[in-house]
């Protein structure tokens, strides 16, 4: 266990007494446990959470409890809690509140300071996947002609009034708020505090070049930047390079985790947005859409089988063996698909070097195609005591594993080329191919060779 | 595109001229492009990379190019490059070199300063998944009786000699190197530099409580801490709380990304460790292991079909329809499995609240079971003009989707209870269930109802 152990306190009175020494995450987790035993205790404790912690605690609660809290807490209490948050979190809370109770959301918004209102108005304009939606506007900036000492004095005041926290650097801006440089605190602290930023910057031009992203940049690309350049903070700029805010690594951790979840879910035909619904029928309905697509695929495959009904009637062994060919193709194809989708997402495979990737997958699937052709050929031969049946399944195994490798690699690439997320739909397309090729090759070969 | 655009320079001479203004990541990416055109140019440029950048550039190169570089670069050059790296990266490079050329690795190690050697010796002892293996020993620490001013002076010297970078806080330790507190630079910079750390700490005990993890802690748990508490750095301590090093968020980003990849691959039956092999036959062999397991499953399912060979001979429609039941079960089960595996990994589902999760999945799969029973029942009835055949497929659809939901939820939980990674093997187990239940229920019902 980590040495900073999670502190979970399930006794309401004891939790209240320890608020000051607890991390908001721990308070939220404790509240979760308390709610399981008694919703009254949950509300009782929640109402006692001090304003400066309440916003953070709310953010760490699971969605359903946060909604309960919105309903139960007074407008005054909620306003005070929102007031203490940073602009990005303020915006998230207000947006969420608007969905639940527009009236209440409006009253809370009206109770905020004008500056906070302006920030929220601005941040609300960004699309969900834009860098701007993830930035906080609170940051430490300084102008070129300011001395380091003066700016540090400002930082001190801002920190004492709880306006700023989690500061890694000072962003140096010109008179038009255009971002010039970013100086880490570790560099700042060792400079002569009497010098101006201009003087500092003249010493080394490249060193303080800021990492910045456009406010409309896709957040996934921002996350890639963090990974590639090992960043902990990035500046967000707007038109002409005006400094708008900053994005910190903790937000990026969430983005990466969520993207990975989304990708896994998409491959499996699950939509993350509808997995946390209270009504199971909504979740079921979303999943049914995917199953419906798969039903279409399965029926197509059945139609292929139907073409060969007389062949099957003559050789019932074919009915027994045919799922093996399709299943092996499906599994080999899924392997290829997972590798392609993931490496496309990570940028390890790009459209320009895609040929190599396809070649690789085809070679691998051919190697395994021949391997399992031999194995399954012998098994079928011995099982049904028919040498030619072994030959048929061996040949169709090679054909199906080859097409599994080829289409498993090609489908995500084609989707990507048409700007469709390769994780979406590729599984259905692939199963269609492996099922149809599997059943058709096996039954066709059987018809030709056995009959 | 991000405003800090990737700078790729593919002209060898031009790249060399711009080394100073480029990020090591950009140099590495440029070298990748150059190598595609000419390996000689690649080596030519590589040898010109200045020592202080070379180590970082090497780390950003893909594995195969890094190995080429190890072979081509002189011991002197490699030693100088390693010397410039931080301890965790030094250790990674030396470990990798040992695998390729033990002799060369030893000579490089011998050429390092004694302090670096000691760090490497220490870090090499950690298992791959332990926090210690991810920490760097370079950090900024101060003792209780030191004044802030004095420690900042030390920081300045350390930074000027390139010993320290990426500093977010000062770790305050006692005379036994036991970690007492962690003070962020944003707090430090506004304190009175004439005060000692002891004096500062006495003002607010809780505020500077350090986030720390044990050096043998599983790195996955450390990553969870980063996410839960929005950390950017964590201290790593050893026996009795002695400060050993620190882990920064950029390492954690990689851990999270790798874990997600591993999980996706495991569900698809791919082993990430063997996906980047030069020899495709090695990759094929690893994937074949999984296919072999699946072949066993498929044969089991075929044996089940075999029991009903006479029934199929009497009603060839059964052979045509039976893959539909199995396939729908497989897909519904995969949906459940993906959700369970992911939410177990993210900690959203725990063993203690597992019952709710299973219940949820069973309800969802029953809803969809009845939905598709109706749809498929009607289709089968109309297709083969046999009402009872529709009834048979409808009934088996409910049975198979129910078992898909139940086992899709239960299998990962059981694996987890026995401390087996739920992503490993759960897919094979699930397909076994859905195939066998699908074929058996359909054919058995057909035998009883139709014959």
Contacts between the chains, C-beta under 8 A, distances in Angstrom:
chain1	res1	chain2	res2	distance
A	1	B	214	7.8
A	1	B	217	7.5
A	1	B	221	7.5
A	2	B	212	7.7
A	2	B	213	4.6
A	2	B	214	7.0
A	2	B	217	5.8
A	2	B	221	5.9
A	2	B	222	6.9
A	2	B	225	5.4
A	3	B	212	4.9
A	3	B	213	6.0
A	3	B	214	5.6
A	3	B	237	6.5
A	3	B	241	7.4
A	4	B	210	7.9
A	4	B	211	5.0
A	4	B	212	6.0
A	4	B	213	7.2
A	4	B	225	6.8
A	4	B	229	7.7
A	6	B	228	7.9
A	20	B	206	6.8
A	21	B	206	5.1
A	23	B	229	6.0
A	25	B	228	5.1
A	25	B	229	5.6
A	140	B	186	7.9
A	152	B	189	5.7
A	152	B	190	6.3
A	155	B	186	7.1
A	155	B	189	7.0
A	155	B	190	6.0
A	156	B	190	3.9
A	159	B	186	7.0
A	159	B	187	7.4
A	159	B	190	6.3
A	164	B	186	7.8
A	165	B	186	7.4
A	166	B	186	7.6
A	166	B	232	7.9
A	167	B	184	7.9
A	167	B	186	4.0
A	168	B	168	6.7
A	168	B	185	7.9
A	168	B	186	7.6
A	168	B	232	7.5
A	184	B	167	7.9
A	185	B	168	7.9
A	185	B	185	3.9
A	185	B	186	6.1
A	185	B	189	6.0
A	186	B	140	7.9
A	186	B	155	7.2
A	186	B	159	7.0
A	186	B	164	7.8
A	186	B	165	7.4
A	186	B	166	7.6
A	186	B	167	4.0
A	186	B	168	7.6
A	186	B	185	6.1
A	187	B	159	7.5
A	188	B	189	6.9
A	189	B	152	5.7
A	189	B	155	7.0
A	189	B	185	6.1
A	189	B	188	6.9
A	189	B	189	5.2
A	190	B	152	6.3
A	190	B	155	6.0
A	190	B	156	3.9
A	190	B	159	6.3
A	206	B	20	6.8
A	206	B	21	5.1
A	210	B	4	7.8
A	211	B	4	5.0
A	212	B	2	7.7
A	212	B	3	4.9
A	212	B	4	6.0
A	213	B	2	4.7
A	213	B	3	6.0
A	213	B	4	7.2
A	214	B	1	7.9
A	214	B	2	7.0
A	214	B	3	5.6
A	217	B	1	7.6
A	217	B	2	5.8
A	217	B	3	8.0
A	221	B	1	7.5
A	221	B	2	5.9
A	222	B	2	6.9
A	225	B	2	5.5
A	225	B	4	6.9
A	226	B	250	7.5
A	226	B	253	6.2
A	227	B	250	7.7
A	227	B	253	5.4
A	227	B	254	7.1
A	227	B	257	6.8
A	228	B	6	7.9
A	228	B	25	5.1
A	229	B	4	7.7
A	229	B	23	6.0
A	229	B	25	5.6
A	230	B	250	3.8
A	231	B	250	7.2
A	232	B	166	7.9
A	232	B	168	7.5
A	232	B	232	5.4
A	232	B	248	7.2
A	232	B	249	5.7
A	232	B	250	7.0
A	237	B	3	6.5
A	241	B	3	7.4
A	248	B	232	7.2
A	249	B	232	5.6
A	249	B	249	4.1
A	249	B	250	7.5
A	249	B	253	7.1
A	250	B	226	7.5
A	250	B	227	7.7
A	250	B	230	3.8
A	250	B	231	7.2
A	250	B	232	7.0
A	250	B	249	7.5
A	252	B	253	6.8
A	253	B	226	6.2
A	253	B	227	5.5
A	253	B	249	7.1
A	253	B	252	6.8
A	253	B	253	6.6
A	253	B	256	6.4
A	254	B	227	7.0
A	256	B	253	6.4
A	256	B	256	5.5
A	256	B	257	5.9
A	256	B	260	7.5
A	257	B	227	6.8
A	257	B	256	5.9
A	257	B	260	7.4
A	257	B	346	7.1
A	260	B	256	7.5
A	260	B	257	7.4
A	260	B	260	3.2
A	260	B	261	7.9
A	260	B	263	7.7
A	260	B	264	7.5
A	261	B	260	7.9
A	261	B	342	5.4
A	261	B	346	7.2
A	263	B	260	7.7
A	263	B	264	6.9
A	264	B	260	7.5
A	264	B	263	6.9
A	264	B	264	5.4
A	264	B	267	7.2
A	264	B	338	5.5
A	264	B	341	7.9
A	264	B	342	5.6
A	265	B	338	5.8
A	265	B	339	7.2
A	265	B	342	7.1
A	267	B	264	7.2
A	267	B	268	7.9
A	267	B	338	7.4
A	268	B	267	7.9
A	268	B	334	4.9
A	268	B	335	5.4
A	268	B	337	7.1
A	268	B	338	3.5
A	268	B	339	7.8
A	269	B	331	6.6
A	269	B	334	7.1
A	269	B	335	5.6
A	270	B	335	5.0
A	270	B	338	5.6
A	270	B	339	5.8
A	275	B	339	6.2
A	280	B	360	6.2
A	280	B	363	5.0
A	280	B	364	5.5
A	280	B	367	7.1
A	281	B	367	6.2
A	283	B	360	8.0
A	283	B	364	5.7
A	284	B	363	7.7
A	284	B	364	4.5
A	284	B	367	4.1
A	284	B	368	5.5
A	284	B	371	7.9
A	287	B	332	7.5
A	287	B	335	5.4
A	287	B	364	6.5
A	287	B	368	6.4
A	288	B	367	7.9
A	288	B	368	5.1
A	288	B	371	5.9
A	288	B	372	7.7
A	290	B	331	7.1
A	290	B	335	7.0
A	291	B	328	6.3
A	291	B	331	5.8
A	291	B	332	6.0
A	291	B	335	7.9
A	291	B	368	6.0
A	291	B	372	6.4
A	294	B	327	6.5
A	294	B	328	6.6
A	294	B	331	4.6
A	295	B	324	7.2
A	295	B	328	6.4
A	295	B	372	6.6
A	295	B	375	7.1
A	295	B	376	7.0
A	297	B	327	7.5
A	298	B	323	6.3
A	298	B	324	4.3
A	298	B	327	4.4
A	298	B	328	6.6
A	299	B	324	6.6
A	299	B	379	7.2
A	301	B	323	5.9
A	301	B	324	7.9
A	301	B	327	7.6
A	302	B	320	5.0
A	302	B	321	6.1
A	302	B	323	6.4
A	302	B	324	5.8
A	305	B	319	6.5
A	305	B	320	4.7
A	305	B	323	7.1
A	306	B	320	4.9
A	309	B	316	4.8
A	309	B	317	7.9
A	309	B	319	7.7
A	309	B	320	6.7
A	312	B	312	7.6
A	312	B	316	5.5
A	312	B	319	5.1
A	313	B	313	6.6
A	313	B	316	5.0
A	316	B	309	4.8
A	316	B	312	5.5
A	316	B	313	5.0
A	316	B	319	7.9
A	317	B	309	7.9
A	318	B	319	8.0
A	319	B	305	6.5
A	319	B	309	7.7
A	319	B	312	5.1
A	319	B	316	7.9
A	319	B	318	8.0
A	319	B	319	3.8
A	319	B	322	7.9
A	320	B	302	5.0
A	320	B	305	4.7
A	320	B	306	4.9
A	320	B	309	6.7
A	321	B	302	6.1
A	322	B	319	7.8
A	322	B	323	7.9
A	323	B	298	6.3
A	323	B	301	5.9
A	323	B	302	6.3
A	323	B	305	7.1
A	323	B	322	7.9
A	323	B	323	6.2
A	323	B	326	6.9
A	323	B	435	7.3
A	323	B	439	7.7
A	324	B	295	7.2
A	324	B	298	4.3
A	324	B	299	6.6
A	324	B	301	7.9
A	324	B	302	5.7
A	326	B	323	6.9
A	327	B	294	6.5
A	327	B	297	7.5
A	327	B	298	4.4
A	327	B	301	7.6
A	327	B	431	7.6
A	327	B	435	7.5
A	328	B	291	6.3
A	328	B	294	6.6
A	328	B	295	6.4
A	328	B	298	6.6
A	331	B	269	6.6
A	331	B	290	7.2
A	331	B	291	5.8
A	331	B	294	4.6
A	332	B	287	7.5
A	332	B	291	6.0
A	334	B	268	4.9
A	334	B	269	7.2
A	335	B	268	5.4
A	335	B	269	5.6
A	335	B	270	5.0
A	335	B	287	5.3
A	335	B	290	7.0
A	335	B	291	7.9
A	337	B	268	7.1
A	338	B	264	5.5
A	338	B	265	5.7
A	338	B	267	7.4
A	338	B	268	3.4
A	338	B	270	5.6
A	339	B	265	7.2
A	339	B	268	7.8
A	339	B	270	5.8
A	339	B	275	6.2
A	341	B	264	7.9
A	342	B	261	5.4
A	342	B	264	5.6
A	342	B	265	7.1
A	346	B	257	7.1
A	346	B	261	7.2
A	360	B	280	6.2
A	360	B	283	8.0
A	363	B	280	5.1
A	363	B	284	7.7
A	364	B	280	5.5
A	364	B	283	5.7
A	364	B	284	4.5
A	364	B	287	6.5
A	367	B	280	7.1
A	367	B	281	6.2
A	367	B	284	4.0
A	367	B	288	7.9
A	368	B	284	5.5
A	368	B	287	6.4
A	368	B	288	5.1
A	368	B	291	6.0
A	371	B	284	7.9
A	371	B	288	5.9
A	372	B	288	7.7
A	372	B	291	6.4
A	372	B	295	6.6
A	375	B	295	7.1
A	376	B	295	7.0
A	379	B	299	7.2
A	431	B	327	7.6
A	435	B	323	7.3
A	435	B	327	7.5
A	439	B	323	7.7
